[in-house]
Amino acid sequence: MPGDELEFSSGRKIKIGRYLDQGGTTLIFETSEGAVLRLSKTKETLSILGNTLRGSLKLQEAGVPIPAILEPKPTQYVAASRKAEYVLVEKIPISYRMHEMDQIPPALRSEARMAFKDFAKKTASFLMIDDFRSDQVVY
């Protein structure tokens, strides 16, 4: 799949780069544009991408630091009430995962703890965040 070019119903073409990771419902790839592409693993999980788009608006309103969704624009998607075929997301640098706190150099550990606490405060009012897992929290 890396190196393939996908064309979506919007007419947008995206060249798939290297495989990065996978979630419970999506495969995650780099793109030639320097962004991250989330593709649904199955037709049955396409609705999860729609939930991601709708949920991102609520998270942004609450001030939760999440990667920016580049396409489709969440406000356009929600207004159009259509199925999302993919989600193109801002690529963020990842240095450490929350469960690797003991590996963070002491000079950064206090800053990382504060960032994780801030994230926890901003997400505390949410009962559930789609297919998000705690091991996906990064610094």
Salt bridges, closest charged atoms under 4 A:
ASP21 OD2 - ARG97 NH2 3.89
GLU30 OE1 - ARG18 NE 3.09
GLU30 OE2 - LYS91 NZ 2.10
GLU33 OE1 - ARG12 NH2 2.48
GLU71 OE1 - ARG12 NH1 2.14
ASP118 OD2 - LYS122 NZ 3.21
ASP131 OD2 - ARG38 NH2 3.42
ASP135 OD1 - ARG133 NE 2.99
